[in-house]
Amino acid sequence: MIQLKLGDKVRFVNEPMEGIVTSLKDKNLVGVTVDSDFEIPVLASELVKVKFEEKAGNNQPELPVAKAFKVNSVHPLGVFFAFDRVGEDGIEMHVHNNLSEWVLLNVFQKEEGVYHLWKQLKLEREETLMMGKFKFSALQEWKTLWVQLLPIESHTVKPGQLVQTEINFSAKKFHQWLKHCFFLNKQAYTLRLDEVLEPLNLQALKQKDFSETLVSNIKNLKDKPASIIDLHYDALQRNGYGNATDITAFQMDVFTQTLEAAFVHQMKEIVYIHGVGNAYLKNKIRTWLSKHPEIVSDFEEADLLQFGNGATLVRLK
């Protein structure tokens, strides 16, 4: 039987699926997270280890080496961390500035409740620096990072604002970060650092008037919501939530208000049916959930037999 580690890429023996090992259940059973971000328990004997250089499905030709770009090019603006797989177990950590003329970066490591300054960096626009090398198999031992980021322009109408964010590491989170990294010109675990996450004010939330809404004619959501909310537009109309011209905004408004109401009413979990489609609504919902850990404990695919891949189960704190 093959020996698997956290972060290994694997292919299912009996099904046309691939994924990343994101948990080790016991010596025979592992958790594999697939493209839907759903972790499936699988016997190690039913998996084949795949090299990261191999492409899933039809092999795609390597992209040409990217040329130098300007900040207003097609590349996304921002300051990014990228974690690049090297060999079977290696990880190289890079940081890249595509936001401003310079970026000042302080990176702290958290250990036993105390933050220790780890790196102080100054990056010019378009500059990439390597920050360190690590072992993926030791991911559970990686320390939490606290990042302070200050963008600087030599001539500007308004000085840049300090951005601070905390980064916790897990194999499942790494799986969600895997994408094409434009500054490394390859697949890498990539996240943007300068997106300001504004946590909910829990005290204000408990006093909130849930009849407030951005969408007119929405149903009063002050009462405890149902344990399953169907966000399809016709279902919302049928259940008395009202009408809207911007359907996605309407769906997100119902989602956020019912979730906040569920938290206030101390519900342990709630299911949102968003459908499959092109995954646009699903991705918007999961982006919101990932940015509000103060009320969301975790989330995953709801019961596959009952909902297929068209629903998300949210567990509340």
C-alpha positions in Angstrom: 0.0 0.0 0.0 1.3 3.5 -0.9 2.3 5.8 1.9 0.5 9.2 1.5 1.3 12.5 3.1 -0.6 15.8 3.4 -0.6 17.7 0.2 0.0 14.7 -2.1 -1.9 14.8 -5.4 -3.8 11.5 -6.0 -6.0 9.9 -8.6 -8.9 7.6 -7.8 -8.5 4.0 -9.0 -12.2 3.4 -9.6 -13.4 6.8 -10.6 -12.3 9.6 -13.0 -11.4 12.0 -10.3 -8.3 13.6 -8.8 -7.7 15.6 -5.6 -5.3 16.6 -2.8 -4.8 14.7 0.4 -6.0 17.2 3.1 -6.3 14.9 6.1 -4.9 11.6 7.4 -7.8 9.7 9.2 -5.8 6.6 10.2 -3.1 4.4 8.6 -5.5 3.1 5.9 -7.9 6.0 5.4 -7.3 9.6 4.1 -9.4 12.6 3.3 -9.1 13.8 -0.3 -10.4 17.2 -1.3 -11.7 17.4 -4.9 -12.4 20.3 -7.2 -15.7 21.0 -5.4 -13.8 21.7 -2.2 -15.6 18.6 -0.7 -13.4 16.3 1.3 -14.0 12.6 0.7 -12.8 9.8 3.0 -11.0 7.2 0.8 -9.0 4.1 1.5 -5.4 4.6 0.5 -5.5 1.4 -1.4 -8.0 3.0 -3.8 -5.7 5.9 -4.7 -2.7 6.3 -7.0 -0.2 9.1 -6.3 0.3 11.6 -9.1 3.3 13.8 -9.7 2.4 17.5 -9.6 4.0 18.0 -13.0 1.3 15.8 -14.5 -1.8 17.6 -15.7 -5.4 16.4 -15.0 -7.3 15.4 -18.1 -5.9 16.5 -21.4 -2.3 17.8 -21.1 -2.1 21.5 -21.9 1.1 23.0 -23.4 3.2 25.1 -21.0 2.5 28.8 -21.3 5.3 30.9 -22.7 7.4 32.7 -20.1 5.6 35.9 -19.1 7.3 39.1 -20.2 7.7 42.1 -17.9 4.4 43.8 -17.3 3.1 47.2 -16.2 0.9 47.6 -13.2 -2.1 48.4 -15.3 -1.7 45.3 -17.4 -4.0 42.3 -17.5 -2.4 40.9 -14.4 -4.4 41.3 -11.2 -3.5 44.1 -8.9 -2.4 43.3 -5.4 0.3 41.9 -3.2 0.5 38.1 -3.2 2.0 35.2 -1.4 2.7 32.1 -3.6 3.7 28.7 -2.3 5.4 26.6 -5.1 5.7 22.8 -4.9 9.3 21.7 -5.3 9.8 17.9 -5.7 7.7 15.6 -3.6 7.6 17.5 -0.3 9.2 20.9 -0.8 7.5 24.3 -0.7 9.1 27.6 -1.7 7.3 30.7 -0.4 7.3 33.9 -2.6 5.9 37.4 -2.2 5.1 39.6 -5.2 4.1 43.3 -5.5 1.8 44.4 -8.3 0.0 47.1 -6.3 2.1 50.2 -5.8 5.5 51.8 -6.4 6.8 50.2 -3.2 5.3 48.0 -0.6 6.6 47.7 3.0 5.8 44.3 4.5 6.2 43.1 8.1 5.5 39.4 8.7 5.1 38.0 12.2 4.9 34.4 13.3 2.6 33.5 16.2 3.9 31.1 18.8 2.2 30.4 22.1 0.1 33.5 21.8 3.1 35.8 21.1 3.9 37.4 17.7 7.5 37.4 16.7 8.8 39.5 13.8 9.9 37.1 11.1 10.5 39.2 8.0 10.7 42.9 7.1 10.7 43.5 3.3 10.5 46.3 0.9 9.4 45.4 -2.6 9.4 47.5 -5.7 6.6 47.3 -8.2 6.7 43.9 -10.2 9.3 42.6 -7.8 9.2 39.0 -6.5 11.1 37.8 -3.5 11.6 34.3 -2.1 10.8 34.2 1.6 11.8 30.6 2.6 11.6 26.9 2.1 9.4 24.5 4.0 8.2 20.9 4.0 4.5 20.3 3.0 4.4 17.2 5.2 5.0 19.5 8.2 2.2 21.8 7.3 0.3 21.2 10.6 3.4 22.6 12.4 3.5 25.8 10.4 3.0 28.9 12.5 0.2 31.3 12.0 1.3 34.5 10.2 0.3 38.1 10.9 1.0 40.4 7.9 1.2 44.2 7.9 1.3 45.7 4.5 1.8 49.4 3.6 1.6 50.5 -0.1 3.7 53.6 -1.0 3.6 56.0 -4.0 6.1 58.8 -4.2 3.4 61.1 -5.6 -0.2 60.5 -4.7 -3.4 62.3 -3.8 -4.1 60.0 -0.9 -1.4 58.0 1.0 -2.0 54.2 1.1 -3.6 52.6 4.1 -2.1 49.9 6.3 -3.6 46.5 5.7 -3.3 43.8 8.3 -4.4 40.1 7.9 -3.9 36.8 9.7 -3.1 33.6 7.8 -3.7 30.2 9.2 -2.5 27.1 7.3 -4.2 23.8 6.5 -4.0 21.3 3.7 -7.7 22.0 2.7 -7.1 25.7 2.6 -4.0 25.2 0.4 -6.1 23.1 -2.0 -8.5 26.1 -2.4 -5.5 28.4 -3.1 -4.2 26.3 -6.0 -4.4 28.3 -9.3 -2.2 29.7 -12.1 0.2 32.1 -10.5 1.0 34.9 -13.1 4.3 36.0 -11.6 5.7 32.4 -11.3 4.0 31.4 -14.6 2.9 28.1 -13.2 0.4 26.4 -10.9 1.0 27.4 -7.3 -0.9 28.0 -4.1 -1.6 31.7 -4.4 -3.4 34.2 -2.1 -3.8 38.0 -2.2 -2.7 39.8 0.9 -4.2 43.3 0.4 -7.9 42.5 0.5 -9.2 44.1 3.6 -11.4 41.7 5.6 -13.9 43.6 7.7 -15.2 41.3 10.5 -18.8 41.6 11.5 -19.6 43.7 14.6 -21.2 40.9 16.7 -22.7 43.2 19.2 -24.3 45.4 16.5 -25.4 42.2 14.7 -27.4 41.0 17.8 -29.2 44.4 17.9 -29.7 44.5 14.1 -33.1 45.2 12.6 -33.4 42.4 10.0 -36.1 44.2 8.1 -33.3 46.4 6.7 -32.3 45.4 3.2 -30.6 46.5 0.0 -33.4 44.9 -2.1 -36.9 46.2 -1.9 -39.9 44.1 -0.8 -37.8 41.5 0.9 -39.5 39.3 3.5 -38.8 40.4 7.1 -36.0 38.2 8.3 -36.1 39.1 12.0 -37.5 35.6 12.9 -35.5 32.4 13.1 -34.9 31.2 9.5 -35.6 27.7 8.2 -32.8 25.1 8.5 -32.8 24.8 4.6 -32.9 28.0 2.4 -33.5 27.5 -1.3 -31.9 30.5 -3.0 -33.3 29.8 -6.5 -35.2 32.9 -7.5 -38.5 31.2 -8.1 -38.3 29.5 -4.7 -37.6 32.8 -3.0 -40.6 34.3 -4.7 -42.7 31.3 -3.8 -41.6 31.5 -0.2 -42.5 35.2 0.2 -39.1 36.9 0.0 -40.3 39.4 -2.7 -39.0 40.4 -6.1 -35.9 42.0 -7.5 -34.4 43.1 -10.8 -30.8 42.1 -9.8 -31.3 38.5 -9.0 -27.8 37.7 -7.7 -27.8 40.7 -5.4 -31.2 39.6 -4.2 -30.0 36.0 -3.5 -26.9 37.3 -1.7 -29.1 39.6 0.4 -31.3 36.8 1.5 -28.3 34.6 2.1 -26.5 37.2 4.4 -29.6 38.2 6.3 -30.8 34.6 7.0 -27.3 33.6 8.0 -26.9 36.5 10.4 -30.4 35.7 11.8 -29.4 32.1 12.2 -26.3 33.2 14.2 -28.4 35.5 16.4 -30.9 32.6 17.1 -27.9 30.4 17.9 -28.6 27.8 15.2 -25.8 25.3 14.9 -26.1 24.9 11.1 -28.0 25.9 8.1 -28.1 24.6 4.5 -28.2 26.9 1.4 -29.4 25.5 -1.9 -27.6 27.5 -4.6 -27.7 25.0 -7.5 -24.8 24.0 -9.7 -25.0 26.1 -12.9 -21.7 27.9 -13.5 -20.9 28.0 -9.8 -21.1 31.8 -9.7 -23.5 32.1 -6.8 -21.8 29.2 -5.0 -18.4 30.9 -5.2 -19.8 34.3 -4.0 -21.4 32.5 -1.0 -18.2 30.6 -0.2 -16.1 33.7 -0.5 -18.3 35.5 1.9 -18.2 32.6 4.3 -14.4 32.4 4.2 -14.2 36.1 5.2 -16.4 35.8 8.3 -14.8 33.3 10.7 -16.2 35.3 13.6 -19.6 33.7 13.0 -18.8 30.8 10.7 -17.2 27.7 12.2 -16.8 25.9 8.8 -18.7 25.0 5.7 -18.7 22.1 3.2 -20.8 20.4 0.6 -24.3 19.5 2.0 -25.6 15.9 1.7 -24.6 14.8 -1.8 -27.5 12.2 -2.0 -30.1 14.9 -1.0 -28.7 17.9 -2.9 -26.1 16.7 -5.3 -23.4 19.3 -5.6 -25.9 22.2 -5.4 -25.9 23.1 -1.7 -23.6 24.2 1.1 -23.8 23.3 4.7 -22.7 26.1 7.0 -21.8 25.4 10.7 -22.1 28.5 13.0 -20.2 29.4 16.1 
